[in-house]
Amino acid sequence: MSFSNLKKFGLLPRVIIAIALGIGIGLVAPAGVVRAFVTFNGVFGNFIGFLIPLIIFGLVTPAIAGLGRNAGRMLLLAAVIAYGSSVCSGLLAWGTGVAVFPRLIDINAVRQLVDDYEAVKPYFTIDIPPLANVMSTLVLSFTVGLGMAAFDSKSLSRAMNEFRDIIASAIAVAMVPLLPLYIMGIFMEMASSGQAWHVLSVFFTIISVIFILHIALLLAQYLVAGAIARRNPLRALWTMLPAYVTALGTSSSAATIPVTLRCVKSNGVRDEVADFVVPLCATIHLSGSAMKITACATALIIMQGTAIEPLTMVGFIMMLGVMMVAAPGVPGGAIMAALGVLDTILGFTPDQQALMIALYITMDSFGTACNVTGDGAIALVINRVSN
């Protein structure tokens, strides 16, 4: 199959094939082959991390400038919706966890999981530090974009549009074609180590509960978005399926931005709105991650046999929604941002935090897939409101 025919094959089938190949090869491949793919994933993952600030600045800044005076209102609306979505998802996870988790948790199996885990080490690593962190880039994008809109800067707008085209080309040429290979490496490592299967066997029921909650959350988001945008919610949700599957493989909202943009625009969202909302929500809208963190925290609290104070948990969930804004759109970024509130509000010890990380990373891709799919619902709402 030629490269042009491969592109026509579609990203979604390529991702599905990559997942199947990763699992199949990981079960039989020698350790050296797995390490080679882990090495590639480490380098490519660092490259993605380097591109994240550039993607945000290159897409968000001209999008804000193009929206003109509506940019400030749209930014506030997107932030309020994203925060409210994260808080609501956390409350849903907490209520469900209190109701069903006490009958499902095996503390000895969980501790054995953490003790036995050994990650596959790459042959070498190449550190590619980003030029700026995510929050600094977002603030810079907002400042420059709003300033361009206020002063109608023609020369700067022309330069930013050209920079946007460069970033779009980097996404199309360097990121999207390599994503299936990256996904294949992730699933190959999981299959070779046997960690994924052990985790799924121990926590299958809990994972199923969280997965069902994610589906319920997405249905609710698209029912509301469909009513506001006057779109068929199920059809809009189906259109986002490639983004969901890609995020399931990459566990990264940022790495999925190119696919999410494509799906959102296929749902009829205007280009300038999509270019503004998708990179922004990849950072500030982590409702699926907030749901998963809350559910895992609730499970750990139940393991310890301690009482869950309602006001404490509500305060934790509300602060968690704020911390999700600071979480980078890379694998595991949400749980790292949440460690502060897990310590200060819930009083988690370092051992409990380590256990929390292990539980979260195991199901990281499910939360990420929920996050990016929910971004499409927010884009539909803002596209309608901004008309």
Residue, then its C-alpha position, 0 to 999 in steps of 0.5 A: m500500500s502506497f503512502s497516499n493510499l495509507k493516508k486515504f485509509g483513515l486515521l481511525p482504522r490505522v489507530i485500531i490496527a496499531i493497537a491490535l499489532g501492539i498487543g499482538i507483537g508485545l506478547v511474542a516479541p523479544a525484550g530488545v524489540v520492545r525496548a526499541f519501541v519504548t525508546f522511540n516512544g520516549v523520543f517522540g513523547n519528548f517531541i510532542g512535549f516540545l510542540i505543545p506550547l508551540i501548538i497552543f501559541g500558534l493556534v490559540t493566538p491567531a484564533i483569539a485575534g480573529l474572533g475580535r471583541n468576542a474573544g474575551r467573552m468566549l474565553l470566559l465562557a469556555a473556562v466556566i463551562a470547562y470548570g463546571s464540567s470538571v466539578c460535576s464529573g467529580l461529584l458524580a464519581w464521588g457519589t457513585g464511588v461511595a455507593v458501589f466501591p466498598r463491595l469491590i475493593d481488594i486492598n491486598a491485590v492493589r498493594q501487590l500491583v504497585d510492588d510488582y510493577e517494573a517499567v520497560k527502560p529505553y536504550f537511551t533518552i533524548d531530552i527535548p525541553p519545551l520553550a515554555n510551560v503550558m500555563s505561561t504559553l496560554v497566558l501569552s496567547f491570551t495576552v497577544g491575541l486580545g492585544m491583536a484584536a484590540f489594536d487591529s495589528k495587521s503586521l502581527s496578524r500576518a506573522m501569526n497566521e504564517f506561524r499558524d500555518i507552520i505549526a499546522s504543517a508540523i502537525a500534519v507532517a510530523m505528528v499525525p503520521l507517527l501517532p499510530l506507531y506511537i500508539m503501537g509502542i504504548f500497547m506493545e509495552m503494556a502487553s509485554s510487561g503483562q501489567a495491563w492484564h494484571v491491572l484489568s483482572v484486579f480492577f475490572t469491575i472498578i474500571s467498568v464503573i468508571f468507563i460507564l460513568h465516562i459514557a454517561l458524562l459524554l451523553a449528558q454533555y452532548l445532549v446539552a450541547g446538541a440542544i443548544a447547538r440544535r444538532n443531533p447529539l448522537r451523530a455529533l458524538w459519533t463524529m468524535l469517535p476518531a478523537y476518542v480512539t486516538a486519545l485512548g491510545t496516546s493518553s494525551s490531550a495535546a497529542t490528540i489535538p490534530v485529530t480533535l480539530r478534524c472531528v470538531k470541524s466535521n461537526g460544523v464548528r467554524d474554523e476560527v472557533a475550533d482553532f480557539v476552543v480545541p487547544l484551549c480545552a486540551t488544557i483546561h477541560l479535564s472532566g474525565s480526568a477529574m472524574k477518574i481522580t475523584a473515583c480513585a481517591t474515593a477508592l483509596i479512602i475506602m481502602q483505609g477504612t476512614a470516613i469520607e467527610p462530605l464538605t471535605m470531598v466537595g472542597f477537594i473536587m472544587m479545588l481539583g477543578v482549578m488544578m485541572v486548568a494547570a494540568p499539561g495535556v500529556p500522559g499523567g499530567a492531570i494526576m501530577a497537578a492533583l498531587g498538591v490538593l490530594d496532600t493538602i485537602l485529603g491528607f494523602t501520604p507519599d505512599q498513598q500518592a504513589l498508589m494513587i498514581a499507579l491506579y490513575i496511570t493504569m486508566d489514564s487513557f480512558g479519562t483522556a478520551c473522555n476529556v477530548t471527546g467532551d471538548g467537541a461538546i464545548a466547541l458546539v456550544i461556543n460555536r452556537v453562542s458566538n454566532 
